[in-house]
């Protein structure tokens, strides 16, 4: 749509039904398309974004001005802004996705059965993906790229605060699809700020195969509660680092400091530090000083405060908190068993880390911690699609069915069985 649907007298439910019907038709076409056509569309989208830089900035300024009038804080305005560097990054991201291997059509596990047939599995698109997200308009380009590359159609519903920016990016995407000869309805960006559109999207089980929410806890809770469609999600990231009493102190300090301070507002940032009491006297004074220099507020248990007496006393609620801020909960535990019990009780099954030189303990931690990413002697900040070699990611999943962990191109596909025979019949 060329203008905001909210400026028209229209039926939100009917509008979303139309988007769903168009997406389902496009999914059939895009699922049959050649890799070269999809890559050509991505490259054309990147060129269109660069060529339309001035219009993207102008439309983004409308959103920024509206955001200031609505009282959005500086952090939200920063996420909303499209700078020259961010526009270049959007275009580069499209080109990078185009360069990734195409997962669609890959055949694996072909084996002959005693009957003489061959049985294997083929990777295929999910179909239609609905993505609901907030603030950052660059997500529009990223999500479109991943869905298109993996052979899926998508319906994108960005935040109301980025409406003009998202619609400007949508026009660049449409031009790229047209240039490659692909249906423009392969990527549809919802053109209304009406909150009812989200609820209607979550009812489109006839047309949409999976929903991916990207945003705050409130958004994800709403989507999870209301959706009639399977959801790929993580609710929050309460990530732990456990420093074992057989850890190398230098490694422990380096990893634990990075896991908290490399970036505060991400779902893979450490929120709770667990330290074995056998090493606490050696490692906590060093780490405490480093965190203090960095401006990190520490909230510690009673044993932690005996070593770091000037820090804030932790409340029970701190063990369940995703701060997304320079705040860290610290607990001294008896041993790895106690650390794993704490993680089991308070963790979010996102990313958990052990620092140890004891291989037996490391293996046990890897086996028993039930999180989507479990690490040994590495910062939790590595829990990311790019760092895992997946390229771009659509998000993180802490669910156990289908995709788990960073969700890249392969996570936006599924598998079907294929059988090869030569007149074989079952007797």
N, C-alpha and C positions, 0 to 999 in steps of 0.2 A: 504494500500500500504506500502511496506517495505522500500521504499526510497522516497526521495522528488520527487514529480511529476515534479517539475520545472527543474530537471536534465534530463528529457526526452523530446523528441520531441513529444508533444501530443496536442490534441485539448481540451481546457478548457471546452468549451460548451458540448462536447461529454462526457467528464469525469464527469461533474456535472450531466448530464442527467443519466449517469449510476448509480451514487450515489443515485439519486432520485428514480430510478426504484428499486434498491436494498432495499432502505429504505421503500418504499411502500409495497413490498413483506414481509419484516421483520415485519412491523406494523401489518399485518394481523395475523402473527404467535404470536407475543408478546402480542397482544390484547386477544388472546385465552389462554395464558399461566396461570399457577397457581401461586398464590402468593408465594408459597414455592420455586418455581423454580427461580423467580425473586430475592427473598431474598438470595437464595444460590449463585446466580451470583454476587450479591453485596458483599457478604462476601468473595467470591473467589477473586474478584477484589481487595479488601482490603488486602488480604494475598499476592497477586501478587505484589502490590505496595511496601509492606514491604520487600518482598523477593528480589525485583529488585532495592532496594535502591541505591546500588552502580552505577548501570547503569543509573538510573534517575539523579543522581548527575552528572555523567560524561556527559550525553547529555545536561543537564542544563548548565554546564560550557561552552559548545560550544555556546549556546545562549548568555550567559553573556559576553563572549569574543567578539562575533560579535556585541553585543550591545555597548560595550565600544568603539570598532572601529568605530561604527556609531555615537558615541557621545551622547548616551542616558544619561540623567541626573541621579543623584543618586537615586531620588525617583522612577523612572521607573525601574532602575536596581534592587532596593530593591523589588519591586513588582514582578519582573521576577524571583528572586532567589528562588530555592528550597532548603531550609535548612532541616536538620534532623527533626526539630520540625514541619515544614510545611508538610513534607512527612508523618509524623505520623498523623498530623491533617487531611490530605487527607484520609488516611485509616480509621481514626476514623469517619470521616464524612460519608463514605460509610456504615460503620456499623450502624451509627445512623439512616440513611435513611432506612436501612433494618429493623430496629426495629419499624419504624413508622407504624400505621395502614394503610392498603391498601384501598384506596378510590374506587377502581374499582369494579363495581358490586353492590355497596350499593344501596338499594331501599328505597325510601322515599315517603311520602305523598300519600300512598295508601288509596283510598276512594271509597265507593260504589256510583254509580250514580243511578238516578231513573230508568234507563233502566235495572239495575241489574249487569252491568259490573263493574269491579274494574279498576280504573285508578290511576297510580302512575308514578314515575320517577326513572330511573336507571342511575347511574353515570358510564360513559364510557370514554376511552381514546380519546384524540383529534386525534391521528393518527401518523403523522410525524411532528416533530418540528425541525425547523432550528434555530440554535443559533449562533450568530456572536458576538465575544467578543475580548477583547484586553488584552495584558500584562500577567495577572496572570495565570500561567498554571494550578493551582489548580481548576480553573473554569471547566476545561475539565472533571475532576472526579466528581465535584459537579453536573454539568449539566447532565452528563451521568446517575448519580445515580437517580436524580429526574425524568428524562424522563423514565428510565427503571422501577422504582417503580410504576409509574402511568400508565404503560402499553403502553408507546409510543416508537416508533423508533425515532432516532434523527440524524441529520447531524450537526456536530460541526465545525465551522470555527474560529480557534483562530488567534491571531495576528502573523504576520510574524516573529516578534522578539522572539517568543516562539516555533518556528517550531519543533526543535529537542526535546524539553521537552514534547510538546504535543504529538508527535509521540511515544515517550517512554511510556507515560501514556496510549496512545491508545492501545499499545500492551498488557499492563496489563489488560485493560478492555476487550480486545478480548479473552485473556486467561480465564478470569472469565466467560464470556458468553459461551465459549466452554465447560468449566468444568460443567456448569449447563445444558448443552444440549440445549441452546438457539441460534438462528441465530447470527453469529458474525456481520452481517450487521445491527443489531439492533442499534448499536452505530458506526457511521462512522465519523472519524476525517479527514477533508479535508487536503490532503497531498501536497498542493502547496501554495506558497506565492504570486502567481499571483493575483493581485487585481481584475482581471476580474472574478475570481471565486465567489466573493461576488455578483456581478451583475447577474451572471448566476443562483446562488442560489435563488435570489429574483424573478426569472422568472419561477421557478419550481412549478407553481400553480397546475399542474396536479398531483404532487407527494407530495408536502409539504402543510400542513394544517395551520401552523402558524409560524411566525418568531419572535424570541426574540433577540433584540440587547442589548448587555451589554458593555458599554464603554462611551466614551466622547460624547459631544453634536454633534460634526461633524459626527461621525459614525451614531448616531441615526437619525439625520436629513437626511443623505443620504439614510438610509434604509427606512425611512418613505416616502421619495419622490419617490424612485424607486420601491418599493416592489409591486408586483401584488398579494401578499399574505397578509392576515390579520396580523397585528403587535401588539404584547404586549410590551408596552414601557412606559417610562417616559422620557421626553426630558431633564428636569433639575429640580433641587430642590431648589426653593426659599422659604424656610420655615420661618414662622413668629412665634414669641411669643408675645402675647399682655398681658401687665400687667394692669389689671383693677384698678380703683381707690378704689375698695372694695377688693383688694387682701391683703393677709397676706404678709407683707414685707419679713419676713424670708423665707417663701416658694418661693416668687417671686425671691429673690436673688439666692437661691439654684438652682431652676429650670432653670432660665435664664443663669446662669453661666455654668451649666452642658450642656445645649443645644448647647452652642457654643464651649466649650473647651474640652469636653470629647473626641472628635475626630474631626479634621477639614475637612478631605477630603471625607466626606460621603454625600450622597444625602439627608439625614435626619438631617443634622446639621443646626441649626438656622442661617440664613443669615441676617434677619432684626428683630430688637427689637422695638416693639411699646409700648409706655408707656402713660397712661392717665395723663393728665396734673395735675389732682388732687392729684397724688401720686408721680409725677416725682421728686420733691424736696427731697423726703424721700428715694427713691430707687436708683436714678441714681448716686449720689455720692458714695454710697457703691459699686454698680456694676462697676462703672467706675474705682475705685481703684483696684478691683479684676481683671478686664480685663487688666489693665495696668501692674499689677504684672505678669500676664500670657503672656504678650507680644502681646496682641490683639490690633490692630489698630482700633479705633472707628471713624466712619464718621457720623457726626450728622447734623440734621436740625438746623435751627436758634434757636428754643426754647431749643433744647438739649444743644447747645453751650453756652447759657446763664448760664446753670447749670454746664457744663463741658467745660470751655472756651479754654482749651488747645488742644482739639481734632480737627481733620480735618473737614472741611466743606463738607457735603455730596453734591454730584451732582445729578441731576435727574436720571442719569443712574444707580446710586447706588441702587435705590429701585428695580431694575430688575436684579440685579447681583447675580449669584451663585459664591461666591468667592472660596469655597473649600480651604480656607486659614484662618489664624488668622486675619481676617478683619470682622468688623460687622457694618452694617448700623443701626442707631438709630434715631427714630422719635418720638417726643412728639405729641400726638393726643388729641383732645378734649374729646372723650369718646369712648365707644364700637362701636357706630354707625360709627364714623370716622375710627376706626381701621378696621372694616369689609369692609368699602368702599376701604381702602388702599389695603387690602388683595385681594379683588375682582379685583382691577385694576392691581396689580403687582404680585400676587401670581402665582404659577405654579401648583396648585391643588395637591400638594404632601402632606405636613403635616403642620397643623397650630394649635396653642395652645393658650388657654386663662388661665390666672392665676387670680382667683377670688374666693371670699367666698360667692358671690351672686348666689344662685342656679338658680334663674330665668334667669339671664344673661347667666350663663353657659349653660343652656338648649337651649336658643335662639342661642348662638354661635354654639353649636353642630348641630342645625337644619339648620342654614342658611349658614354656611361656606361650600362651595362646593369643598371640597378636599377629597382625598382618605383616609386620616386619620385626624381626628379632636380630640383634646385632651383637658382635663381640669386638671390643676394643675399637669402636668407631662411633662417631657422633651421630645422634639421631637425626641431625639435619640432612643426612644423606638419603632419607626416605622420600624419594622424589623420582618421578618418571625419567627426567633427563639424566640424573645421576645413576639410575639403574640401567641406562642404555635403551630405554623405551622411546626416546624422543620426547615429544610433548605429551602431556597427560591431561585427561579430562577431569581428574580428581583422584581422591584416595577412597578406597572402599575398605571398611572393617567388617563387612558382611562375609559369610562363609560360602555362599552359593555364587556360582559364576565367577565374577571378578573379585580379587582380594588384593589389597595393597594399591600401589599406584596403577591407575587404569589408563593405559595407552591404547594404541590401535588394536592390539590383539584383544584387549578387554571389551572393545566395541564390536566384537564378532562372537559367533558361537560355532559349534561343531555339529555336523550331521554325518551319519554313517553312510558310506557308499559301498556298494557290493558289485563286483565284476564277475560275470559268469559267461559260459559259452553253451547255452542250452541246458544248464543244470536244473534239475528238479529235485524236490525233497521227497524222499521215500520213507 
